[in-house]
Amino acid sequence: MAAQDEWSVDSNDAISVSLVQPSSDGLQPVIQFHPQFTYPIFGEAESIFGYKDLEIGLRFAAHDLRPNSQISYNSKFKTVGDTSALDLNKTLKDFLPSSAFENTFDDALLNDVSAKDWTPPGELVKSYSRNGETFEIWAAALSDPRMKELVGNIQIFILFFIEGGQYLDLDDVDWTLDRWRVYLVYKKLSLPPTPQASPYCFIGYATTYRFYRFLAPARKPQTPEQLEPFPPKEALSAKRLSSRLRISQFLVLPNYQRGGHGSALYEAIYGEAMADDTILELTVEDPSEEFDKLRDVNDFKILRPEFEKAGVQLNTDPFAKASRGSIRRVPTATLLPVEKLKDIRKRYKIAARQFSRLTELFLLANIAFSHRQLGGGSLTALKVKGARASDPNDRSYYWWRILLKQRILKKNKDVLIQLPVEDRVSKIEDSASGQEDEYEGILLLHATSLQKEQERNGNGSSETGPSVIRKRKVVDDDDDEDEDAEDDVSSKRQKA
């Protein structure tokens, strides 16, 4: 066992990723980092056997991301029986294009006279600045040959940083590839390192996919002439069909995280979704906790003014005085302006589950902090007085928790129904408290984001802020594409 440990290295440490540009002294790295995960390549142990002082350098051209693999080591394990050193090139060839193993990378990049005129594939959809530096976001369908080639070069980044992430099928039919839209984030240098070098340096990307969603026509055809012709006069394309847009992969390189680039990328995607009449809703596939925070803060920044404009608030006296007895049902229809909320959700294309969270967040923010749990409010007193509390803030907080627990119960009904009543009540109570803790953290992040936005003089929002510790969390909201999907009331392995 000791001998094996001597010849084993941590694959996360052994791999070094760099984005390189030409300089007067040859190729120089402009970004360097180690992967967060390598288990999809080297197994759950994330260990490589058979080498001492192993270094695996994965280099990518900073602009077009053409890859190159460099492997070095001091000594290699000599095969004994069935035990041999891992074949690194063979292993990596399953995850990198064949061009990554050619020996022409340095010469090709140093002598690339076309690099100075290179632009990212697709169209420029957003420009913004951070600390005096310029950044651009470009986008194109995956059916675009240049975009397909670029994505093929960097798909390994998905394995490195998104737990459970999977490669896109680049050999799929054009109809499917056209449903994918890829967003690339680039830093644009005002002065490249050499006159022949590209000013563009990749820092992150995201992918979205359009799912067809049936949209009932405003009116039924009255005559045969009003029917759509068959076959259609124009070629049918994914962009012409009513769709639900799903954010599938979302990545900002480690060197540029906590700098507002994730928010800028999310804003670009959301902006295009809002401008496209065929997109009815924006959803996210299995988001991580960090992405949830980013999304919540940005969505809340958009919706809070709309909630205020519409006068959204809790009715603290939802029952008629004559009906004030024991509460046998949750009067949702009189607690909330349901029709107003439906209209806002539809106009802003927010998924139902996400919209419920944002509504709960807004309502909590409008309750005086001293009457909330984190501000010292007493849950015991709340249970005793409840809807009959004299202070309207206490009544609002009581009904807010009732609505929150009702949502938790509905989403986890099939799981909770199997528990004894006392355990069921305890689970729901713990989930509600955990959710409230999370909301308090989001409100703090929102305030921090607004402050940073003011400091940047309106250059955009940032996902940075104090870390949030989730307490007593029982319910996980994952992929919100399926609004009828059941939330998991147990802990699960999260994607990053």
N, C-alpha and C positions, 0 to 999 in steps of 0.2 A: 504493500500500500504506500509506504514511504517513497519507494522508487517511482511509483506512478505519479505521486504528487510532485516529485522533482522534475518530471517531464511534462507537467500540466501547467497551462497558463490561463488566466482569466481572459476570455475572448473580448469582453468589453474594454479591457485595458490594452489588449494587443492591437486592436483596430484603432487607427487614427484616420479621421476623415478631414480632408482639406479642400478648399476651393482655391484655385491658383490662377494667377495672371502673369503674363510676361513682364519682365523688368530688364534693366541693363545688366543684371547679374544672373539672368536665366529665369526660370519659373519661380515665383515667390507665392507662398500662401497668404491669402487675405482673410480667410476664416479657417479655424481649426477647432475640432471638437472630437469627443469620443461618443460612440453610440450609447443609448440608454438601455437597449435590449439587443441581444444577439441570439436568443434561444430559438427563433425560427430557423436559424442557419446552423448553429452548433449544439442544439439540444437544450433541455431545461437547465442543466448544470452550467451552461454558458462557459464551457471549458474546452480548450484545445489540447489534445495530447500529442506528444512526440517532438517537442521543440524546446530549446532554451534561448532566452533573450529574443523571443519572437516579436517581430514588428510587421504588421500588415497595414500598409499605407494605401488608402483609397483616395485618389486625387480626381477632382472634377474641374473642368474648365469653368471659371466663375460665370461666364456668360451663357454658353450653349450647353454646359454641363456634360460634355463628352467625358467618359470615365477612363480611369487607368488604375491598374492594380500593381503594387510593388510589395514584394515579400522578402524579408531578410531574417536571418537567425544565425546564432553562433554554432549550434550543434543540433543534429537531428537523431532521433532514436533509431537504432538499427533494429530491423524486424526480428522478432523472436517468436517463432511459431505463428500463431494467428494474430499476434499483437504487433501493430505497426503504427507509424505516425500517420496522422490524418492527412489525406491528399488535399491540400488547401486549394489549389487551382481547380481541381475537379469539383470541390464543394462550392466554391464561389461562382463557378460558371452557371450554376442553376439560378443565380440571383443577379448577375450582371450580364450586359450584352457582350458578345464575343470580341468587340473592338476594345474592351477594357484590358485585354491580355496581349495586345500588340505592343511592339517596342517603338512605335513611331510617335507616341504621344508628345514628347518634349519638342521634337523637331516640327511637328505639325502645328503645335500651338505657338511656338516662337516665330514661325515663318508664315503665319496666317495673315495675309495682307487684307483679307475681307473682314477681319474682326472689328475694325474701327467703324465700319458701316452697319454692323449687325444690330438688329432690333429683335426683341422677343417675339415669338409667334403670336398671331392674333391681332387684337385691337387694344389700344390704350383706354382703360375704363376709369382710371383714377390716378391723380398725382397728389402727393402731400409731402410735407417736410417735417423733419424731426431734428432739433438741435442744429439747424442750419444746413442739414443734408437733405438731398432730394430723393424721393422714392416714387416708384411707379408700379401700378398694378395692370397687367395685361391679361387678356382672356381669349380663349378660342375653344371650339369644339374639339373633342378628341379625334374626330375624323380628319382634322387638319393634319397633313403629313408632318409638318415641322413640330407641331405640338405632340403628336404621337411619338416621334423620335425622342424628343426631350423628356417626356414622361417615362419612356422606356429606360432612359439613362439613370433616372433618380428614384425609381420605384423602391430601391433598397432602403431609402430613407424612411419609408413607411414601416418597414420591419424594425428599423433602428429606434423609432420614437413613438409608434402607435401600437400599443399592446393589443394583439389580436388582429392587427391590420392585415389586409390581403392585397395582392397585386391586382391591378385592372387587367382584363383580358384584351390586350391590344390587337389580337387577331380576330376579334368579333366582327360581325357584319356592320357595314357602314350605318345602317339604320339605328343600331344600338349605340355605336360610337358617337353618333350625332346627338344622342341624348345626354352624353357626358359633356360638361363644360369645365375647363381647367383654368384656374386663376393663378397667375405667377406674380410674386412680389420681388421687385428688383430695386437695389440701391443704384442710383445713377451718379457716377463720379463726374465732377466738373472738370477734373484734370486726370485722365488715365495715366498709369505709370509709365507708359511709352506711347509715342504718337500712333503706333500700329495697334495698340491694345484696345479692347472694347471698354466703354465706360460703364457697362452693366455688370452688376454682381448680384447673383441670386441670393435671396434670404428666406423664401418660404413659398408655400403654395397651398391651394385647396381644390377639391373636386366637388362638383355637384351633379346630380342625376335627375332627369325628369321622369316622373311616373305619370302615366295617363290617368286622368280623373274625369269621370263623366260629368258633364255640365248640362243640366236640363235646358233646352231652348226656352227663350223668353215666351214664345208662343208656338203653338203647333201649326204646321203648314196647313193651309186651308184648301189649296188646289195642287194638282200634280206639278204645275209649273214652279211652285214654291219649294219643292223638294230639292235636296242637293243632287246634282247629276251624278250618275254612276256609269262608267268610271269617272272620277273627278277630272275636271278640266286641267287642273294643275297637279303636279306631283305632290303627293302627300308627304309631309315632313314632320318630325317630332316637334318642331318649333311652332307649328300651326295648331297643335292639339292642346286642349285644356289640360293642365298638369299640376301635380304637386311636386315642388322642387325639394330635393333632399341634399343637405350638405353631408358628404360621405367621408372625406379625408380633409384634415385641416392641420397644417404644420408650419411653425415658424422656427428657424434654426436656433439652437441654444444661444448663440452669440447675440441674437437680436430679440430674445424674449424679454418681457417686462419693459418694452419700449413703446407700446401703443400700436405695434404693427399688426397684432392679431385683431384688434378693434378696427383698424383701417381696412383689413381684408374682409372682415365680417360686414362692415358697412358697405363695401363695394358689392358684395354678393346680395345683400338685402336691397340695396338701391336698384340693382338690375331686376330683382324679383318684383319690386314695387312698380317699376316702369313697364313691365311686360304683362299685358292684359290676359295672356293665356295662362299665366301662373296664378293659381288660386291660393296657394299656401306654401310657406317655407318651413321645412322640418329638418331635423338633425338625426343622423344615424348613431345610436349608441354613444352619446357624448360622455366625455370624462368629466370629473369634478371641476378641473381647471377650465375646460371649455364651457361648462354650465355657468360658471361665474362670469366669464367674458360675455356670454350670450345674454344672461340675465341683466347685467349692467347696461349693455347697449340697448336691449329691448325696452328696459325700464326708462332709459333716457328718452326714447321715442314716444312711449305710451303715456308717461306721467302727465305731460301737458294735455293730452287728449282726455285722459280721465278727469283732470281738473276742469277742462273746458266743458265737458259733458255733465259736470256736477255729480260724479260717481261717489257715493258714500253709503255707509250702512244705515239702515233705518233702525234706530235704537228702540222703537216701540212698534214691532211688526204685528202685534195682536191688538184687536179692539179691546177696550177696557173690560167689556163684559166677558171676554174670553180668557181673562187672565187666571188661569188655573194651572194645573200641572201640564208641562209641555210634552205633547205626544208626537209631534212632528216638527221638522225643521222648515220654517216658513220662507224658503228661499225666494219665492216669487215676490214677497213683500219686503224681504231684507235687502234685496239688490235690484237696481234698475236693469232687469234682464235684457230687455230689448235694446237698450242703449249699448250694453256690453256686446251683444251679438253683432250690432252694426260696427262697432269699433274693431272687433276681431276680424270681421270680414274685410273691412277696408284696409287693415294693416297686415293681412295675410299671415297672422300668427296661428300656429298649431293650437288646438283646443287645450291640450294639457299645459303647454307653455303659457297660454293666455290665462288660464286659471291661476297659475303660480304668480304671474305678474299682477293680476287683480288682487290676490291675497297680499302681495307685497305692498301694493299701493294703499290698501285699506289699513294694513298694520302701520304704515308710515304716518297715517293721519290720526292715529291714536296717541295721545300724550305719552311720552316715553316713561314717565313715572308710574303710569298705570299698566305698563307691559311687564312681562316676567323679568326681562333683563334689567329693567329700571326699578325693580323692587316691588312690583305688583304682586299681590297674594292670590295664588290660585285657590287656596283653601277658602278665603273670603268670597272669592268669585263663585265657587260652587254653592255656597250658602245663599248668597243674595242673587247671583245670576242676573236674569233679565229684569229683576226688580230693584237693582242697585240704583241709588239716587243719582250718582254721578253718570252723565252720558258717556264719558270715556270708559267707565267700568262696564256699562251695558254694551258698548261697541266692542270692547275686548272680549266679553263673554260670547257675543254672537259671532265674532270673528273666529274664535276657537271652535265653536260649534260647526261653522261652515267648513273649516279646515279638516276637522275630524270626519265630517260627512264625506268629503272627497277621498280621504284616506280609506274609509270603510268601503266605499263604492269600488275603488281601484283594487282593493285587496280582499274583496268579499269571499272569493272561493277559498283563499288560504285561511282567513280569519274564522270562517264559519266552522272550521274543523277544531278550533280551540275551545276550551271551557270558557264560559262567559266572563269569569273574573280575569283570566289570562287575556281574553280578547280586549277587554276594556283597558287593561294595563298596556298592551301592545299599542293600541290606538293612541293612548295618552302619551306614551313615550315617543311615538312617531310625530305627534303634533308638537311636542316640545323640541324634538330634534329639528323639525322643519322650521319652527320659529327661530331657533338659534341660527339656522342657515340664512333665513331672511334678514336677521339683524346684521349678519356679516355682509350680505349683499348691499344693504343700505349704507353701511360703512364704506364699502368699495365704491358705491355710486358717488358718495360725497367726496371721496379721495379723487375719483376720476374727474369730477367737475372742477376740483381745485387744480389738478394738473392741466386740464384743458385751458383754464384761465391763464395759467403760467405760460402756456405755449401760444397765448394770444389767438386762440381759436383755430389752431392747426389740426385739431382732431381730438379724439378721446383715447384713453389708455386703459388697458386692463390691469394695470398695476394697482397695488394697494396692500394693506396688511393681510397677512395670512388669516384664513378663517378656519377655526376648529369646529367641526360638526359634532355636536353632542347628542347622545341618545338617538342617533339616526337609525330608523328601522326601514323606512320606505326609500327605494331607489327609483327615480324616474330615468329610464334609459331612452331608447329610440322612440321618438314621439310620432313616428310616421303612422303607426297603427294606434289610433286613439282608443281602441277597445282592448289593447294589450294590458295584461295585468302587471302592476308594479310588483317588484320582488321585495318581500318583507324580510329577506335575509341578506347578509353581506355578499358581495360578488366581486370577481376580479374585474377591475375597471380598465377600460382603454385609456390611453394617454393622449 
